[in-house]
Amino acid sequence: MDELELLKKDWKKQDDKLPKLSYDEIYKMMLKKSSSLVKWIFMISVGEFLILFLLEVIGRVNGAYEMFGEDIIYKNISIVSNVISYSVILFFMVKFYMNYKTIQTTDSAKELMKNILKTRRTVKYYVITNLSILTIALTIAFGYVLFGGGDLQVTKELADTEMSKYAIMTVFFIFIIITIFIAGLIYFLLYGLLTRKLKKNYKELKKMDL
């Protein structure tokens, strides 16, 4: 049983052996826990942005994109995809920070419950948006490689293989599914656990009728 549960049990039973805490004192503890969780959500989003940016830089420096040659269309697809992805992350980073500051200055349990729900919705939209962008970007990129990128080195290499175009499409499709699954799993581990703790805080506040 954690500290908060012990204190709640104490408040309900009015045990003379333990100090009696008011609703206000318990609320402050819930506020502190919720604020810490939202802070972690913000920090993880910042870390995600930095990691993606570093991977992009390292990939370009090491020539990971040389297989696509000088194809202008593919370069434009890559640029647009990066701009959208980084813009979305930056936008939600700001939202997460604003949620954190709002919860920090919350002065009532009712508002805290409202802000917890707002933060959970923000995280939900963030995950859905990122996974959608990733799915669309991979689909467009692979579709161009298969059907439109005749001048791409990777397209020429695929054409020289003994695999049929349908077999290659199947491989790409499986790759996209696996990539989205892994990304979704990572998001669940990083953000899902934190939002579930926020949900628990919300339920505890509701039960206490603060």
N, C-alpha and C positions, 0 to 999 in steps of 0.2 A: 504494500500500500504506500503510495507516494505521499509527500508532505501535504499536498493540497487535499487529498482524500482524507487524511488524518484530521486536518483542520475542519473540513466540512462535517466529518463525523462528530467532532467535538462540538461544533456549533449546534447540530441537530439534537444531540443527546444532553447538551448542557451539563457536561461532566464537570463537577467541582474540582477534580484533580488537575484539570488542564485549564489554561487561560481561555476565557470565553471571547471569541472573536466576533466582531460585528459583520454584517453583510458588506459594509463598506471596505473592511479590511480584506475580506475574501475576494471582493470584486477587484481590488487593487492587485492582488496576486494573479487573478485571471487576466487582467489587463497587461501585466508584465509578461506573462507567458505568451499571450497572443501577439504582443508587440515583437517579442523575440522571434517567433515563428515567421512573421511577415518580413522581418529584417533578413532572415535566412533566405526567404524566397527571393528577395531583391538581390542579395549577394550572389546567389546561384545564377541568376539571370546575367549578372555582370560577368561572372566567370565563364558562362556559356558563350557570351559575346567574344570575350578575349580568346578563348580556346579556338573558336571557329575562325577568327581573324588570323591567329597565328598559324593554324593549319593551312589556310588559304595562301598565306605568304610563303610558308615552307614548301608547299606544293609547287608554287610557281617558280621559286628559286631553284628547286631540284629538277625542274623540267617535267613535272607530272602532266602538263598540258601540251607537251610537244607533239603527242600523237594526233592532236587535232589540227596541227599545221597552222596555216595563216587564214583559215576559213573565216571570213568576216561575219557571216550569219551566226556561226557557232559562238564567235567571240561576243557578238551582241547579245545572244541568249545568255551567255555566262555573266555578262555585265549586268543585264537587267535582273537576272535571278539573284545576284549578289546584292544589288542595290535594294531590292524588295526585302530580301531576308534580313539584312542588317537594319533596314528602316523599321521593320516589324519588331525586331528584338529591342532596338533603341526606344521605340514607342512604348512597349510594355515595360521596359526597365523604368521609364519615367512613371508609368502607372503604378508599378510596384512600390517605387519610392514614395509616391504620393499617398498610397494606401498605408504605408508604414508610418509616415508623419501624421496622417489622420488618426490612426489608432493610438499613436503615442499621446495625442492631446485629447483623446475621448474622455468626457467627464460624466458619462452615465452608462449604465449597463445596457440600456435599450439601444443607445448609439453604438456601443461596442458590438452588440449582436448584429446590428445592421452593417457595420463595417467589416465584420468577419465574413458575412455572406457576400458582400461586395468584392472582397479580396479573393474568395474562392471562385466567384464568377470570372474575375479577371484572369486567374490562373487557367481556368477551363478554356476560355477563349484563346488564350496564348498558346496552349498546347494544340488545340484544334487548328488554329491558324498556321502554326509552324509545320504541323504534319501535312496539312493541305498544300502548303507551298512546296514542301519537299516532294510530295507525290506528283504535283503538276510539273515541277522543274525536271524531275527524273524522266517523266513520261515524254515531255517535249524533247529533252536532250537525246534520249534513246530513239525516239521516233525520227528525229532529224538524221541521226547516224544511220538508221536503217533505210530511210526513204528519201532523204533530201541531201545528205552530205556526200555527194559523189566525189568531191575533191578532198575529203578528209582522209588522212592516212589510215585511221582506224577503220573507216568504211571500206577502203580498198583491201585491207588485211582480212576483214570479215568476208569480203566477196571471194577471196582466194581460198577460203576454207571449204571443207567438204560438207559442212553443215548447211542445211536448207535455210531459207529466210524464216520460215515458220519455226524451225528449231531454235534459231537465234532469238526470235521474238519471245519464245517460251522461256529461254534462259534469262532474257532481260526482265520479263514479267516476274519471274521467280525472284530475281535479284531485287526488284523494286519492292515486292511484298516483304522479303526478309529485311530490307533496309528500313522500311516503315515500321515493321514489328519491333526491331531493335531500338529505333528512335523512340517509339511509343513506350517501350519497356523502361528506357532510360528516364523519360519524362515522368513515368509513374513512380520510379524509385526516388527521383529528385524532388518532384513537386507533389506527387500524390500522397506520400507519407506526411508531408507538412500540412497539406490541406485537410487531411483526415484528422490530424491533431487539432486544427482550427475548428473543424466540425465538432469534435469532442468538447472543446471549450464552449462552443455555442450551445450545445445540448446541456452542459452543466449549468450555464448561466440561465437557461430557460427553466431547468428543473428547480433552481433556487428561487425563481420568481423575483429576481433582483429588479 
